[in-house]
Amino acid sequence: MARFSEVVEQASRGQDVIITSMGKRVVRMTRHESAPPNQCFGLLRGQLRIVDDCDTWPEEIARDLGMVD
């Protein structure tokens, strides 16, 4: 553990570090690559149509959900 910061530094520079226990490979430490930002806004623009009554519930279901008396 005394060399942990050195191992982290090696991995952060892009070098894969293999950690062993009793001669067996148990851990591979690699540099973390951030995922690209999610660019979903507008992804389906022009491909979907929302109908005017999309938020209208059948009367029986609305009553069961307590949305109407």
C-alpha positions in Angstrom: 0.0 0.0 0.0 2.9 2.3 0.4 3.3 2.5 -3.3 -0.5 3.0 -4.0 -0.1 6.6 -5.1 2.6 5.6 -7.6 0.3 2.9 -9.0 -2.5 5.4 -9.3 -0.2 7.8 -11.1 0.9 5.1 -13.6 -2.7 4.2 -14.3 -3.7 7.9 -14.7 -1.0 8.2 -17.4 -2.6 5.4 -19.4 -0.5 2.4 -18.3 -2.6 -0.6 -17.3 -1.4 -1.9 -13.9 -2.0 -5.5 -12.9 -2.2 -6.3 -9.2 -1.6 -9.9 -8.1 -2.2 -11.9 -5.0 -0.2 -15.0 -4.5 0.9 -15.0 -8.1 -2.6 -14.7 -9.5 -3.9 -11.6 -11.3 -6.8 -10.2 -9.3 -7.1 -6.5 -10.4 -6.4 -4.5 -13.5 -6.3 -0.8 -12.8 -6.7 1.5 -15.8 -7.3 5.2 -16.5 -10.9 6.3 -16.2 -12.3 7.6 -19.5 -15.3 9.9 -19.0 -18.2 9.0 -21.2 -19.2 11.5 -23.8 -22.1 13.7 -22.7 -25.5 12.4 -23.5 -26.8 14.2 -26.5 -30.4 13.0 -26.6 -32.1 16.4 -26.8 -33.8 16.6 -30.2 -32.8 13.1 -31.0 -36.3 12.1 -32.2 -37.4 15.6 -33.4 -39.8 15.2 -36.3 -40.2 11.5 -35.8 -42.9 11.5 -33.0 -46.3 13.0 -32.8 -48.1 13.5 -29.5 -51.8 13.4 -29.9 -53.9 16.1 -28.3 -55.6 13.8 -25.8 -52.5 12.0 -24.6 -53.2 12.9 -21.0 -56.9 12.0 -21.1 -57.6 8.9 -19.0 -60.6 6.6 -19.6 -63.2 7.6 -17.0 -63.1 4.2 -15.1 -59.3 4.4 -14.7 -59.3 8.1 -13.7 -61.9 7.3 -11.1 -59.9 4.3 -9.8 -56.8 6.6 -9.5 -58.8 9.2 -7.6 -58.5 11.8 -10.4 -62.2 12.3 -10.7 -65.2 11.9 -8.3 
